[in-house]
Amino acid sequence: MFAGTITTRTSLDQMLQDFYMVRVSAVDGGGHAGYALVRVYVAAEAAAMPTFLMTEYKANVYASVQPGTSVVKVSCCRLMVIIYE
């Protein structure tokens, strides 16, 4: 099995173009080729849901910790939504 990556060359603006059609191909060592058409949808920024960088965060906290004390730092980012058909 082989895999590839489709990447962007420029920033995407959903208001200008809401999807792209990308033709991809694969060729084996014997010269046989296969093709697929990938439709990439661009989601509006408001539709990009925050995603946490880890699925679980843990912290050990003493019972005597003062209110307002920082106990753990969590991080998240926004991911572009891509739907493959």
C-alpha positions as a Markdown table, in Angstrom:
| # | Residue | x | y | z |
|---|---|---|---|---|
| 1 | Met | 0.0 | 0.0 | 0.0 |
| 2 | Phe | 1.2 | 3.5 | -0.8 |
| 3 | Ala | 0.1 | 6.8 | 0.5 |
| 4 | Gly | 0.5 | 10.4 | -0.6 |
| 5 | Thr | -0.3 | 13.9 | 0.7 |
| 6 | Ile | -2.2 | 16.7 | -0.9 |
| 7 | Thr | -0.9 | 20.1 | 0.4 |
| 8 | Thr | -1.8 | 23.7 | -0.2 |
| 9 | Arg | 0.5 | 26.1 | -2.1 |
| 10 | Thr | -1.4 | 29.3 | -1.0 |
| 11 | Ser | -3.8 | 30.2 | 1.6 |
| 12 | Leu | -7.5 | 29.3 | 1.0 |
| 13 | Asp | -10.5 | 31.6 | 1.2 |
| 14 | Gln | -13.9 | 29.9 | 1.4 |
| 15 | Met | -15.6 | 33.0 | 0.2 |
| 16 | Leu | -13.6 | 33.0 | -3.1 |
| 17 | Gln | -13.8 | 29.2 | -3.7 |
| 18 | Asp | -15.5 | 26.7 | -1.5 |
| 19 | Phe | -14.0 | 23.5 | -3.0 |
| 20 | Tyr | -11.3 | 22.3 | -5.3 |
| 21 | Met | -11.1 | 19.3 | -7.6 |
| 22 | Val | -7.7 | 17.5 | -7.5 |
| 23 | Arg | -6.9 | 14.7 | -9.9 |
| 24 | Val | -4.4 | 12.3 | -8.4 |
| 25 | Ser | -2.6 | 9.3 | -9.9 |
| 26 | Ala | -0.4 | 6.4 | -8.9 |
| 27 | Val | 1.9 | 4.4 | -11.1 |
| 28 | Asp | 3.3 | 1.0 | -10.1 |
| 29 | Gly | 6.7 | -0.4 | -11.1 |
| 30 | Gly | 5.1 | -2.2 | -14.1 |
| 31 | Gly | 3.7 | 1.1 | -15.5 |
| 32 | His | 0.1 | 0.5 | -14.5 |
| 33 | Ala | -1.6 | 3.6 | -13.5 |
| 34 | Gly | -4.7 | 4.4 | -11.3 |
| 35 | Tyr | -6.5 | 7.7 | -11.0 |
| 36 | Ala | -8.8 | 9.3 | -8.5 |
| 37 | Leu | -10.6 | 12.6 | -8.3 |
| 38 | Val | -10.5 | 14.2 | -4.9 |
| 39 | Arg | -12.9 | 17.0 | -4.0 |
| 40 | Val | -11.5 | 19.2 | -1.2 |
| 41 | Tyr | -14.0 | 21.4 | 0.5 |
| 42 | Val | -12.9 | 24.6 | 2.2 |
| 43 | Ala | -14.7 | 25.3 | 5.5 |
| 44 | Ala | -15.3 | 28.9 | 6.6 |
| 45 | Glu | -13.1 | 29.9 | 9.6 |
| 46 | Ala | -16.2 | 29.9 | 11.9 |
| 47 | Ala | -16.8 | 26.3 | 11.0 |
| 48 | Ala | -13.3 | 25.2 | 12.0 |
| 49 | Met | -13.7 | 23.6 | 15.4 |
| 50 | Pro | -10.9 | 23.9 | 18.0 |
| 51 | Thr | -9.1 | 20.7 | 18.5 |
| 52 | Phe | -7.0 | 19.9 | 21.6 |
| 53 | Leu | -3.4 | 18.8 | 21.0 |
| 54 | Met | -3.8 | 15.9 | 23.5 |
| 55 | Thr | -6.8 | 13.8 | 24.2 |
| 56 | Glu | -6.1 | 13.6 | 27.9 |
| 57 | Tyr | -4.4 | 16.1 | 30.4 |
| 58 | Lys | -3.4 | 15.2 | 33.9 |
| 59 | Ala | -2.3 | 17.2 | 36.9 |
| 60 | Asn | -1.4 | 16.5 | 40.5 |
| 61 | Val | -2.5 | 19.2 | 42.8 |
| 62 | Tyr | -2.0 | 19.5 | 46.6 |
| 63 | Ala | -5.2 | 20.0 | 48.6 |
| 64 | Ser | -3.7 | 23.2 | 50.0 |
| 65 | Val | -3.5 | 24.9 | 46.6 |
| 66 | Gln | -4.8 | 28.5 | 46.8 |
| 67 | Pro | -7.8 | 29.5 | 44.7 |
| 68 | Gly | -6.7 | 31.0 | 41.3 |
| 69 | Thr | -3.5 | 28.9 | 41.1 |
| 70 | Ser | -2.7 | 27.6 | 37.7 |
| 71 | Val | -2.7 | 23.8 | 37.8 |
| 72 | Val | -2.4 | 22.6 | 34.2 |
| 73 | Lys | -2.0 | 24.2 | 30.7 |
| 74 | Val | -4.0 | 22.8 | 27.8 |
| 75 | Ser | -3.5 | 23.7 | 24.2 |
| 76 | Cys | -5.7 | 23.6 | 21.2 |
| 77 | Cys | -5.7 | 24.7 | 17.6 |
| 78 | Arg | -8.1 | 25.1 | 14.7 |
| 79 | Leu | -8.0 | 22.5 | 11.9 |
| 80 | Met | -9.1 | 23.0 | 8.4 |
| 81 | Val | -11.9 | 20.6 | 7.5 |
| 82 | Ile | -11.2 | 18.4 | 4.4 |
| 83 | Ile | -13.7 | 15.9 | 3.1 |
| 84 | Tyr | -12.5 | 13.3 | 0.7 |
| 85 | Glu | -14.9 | 11.7 | -1.8 |
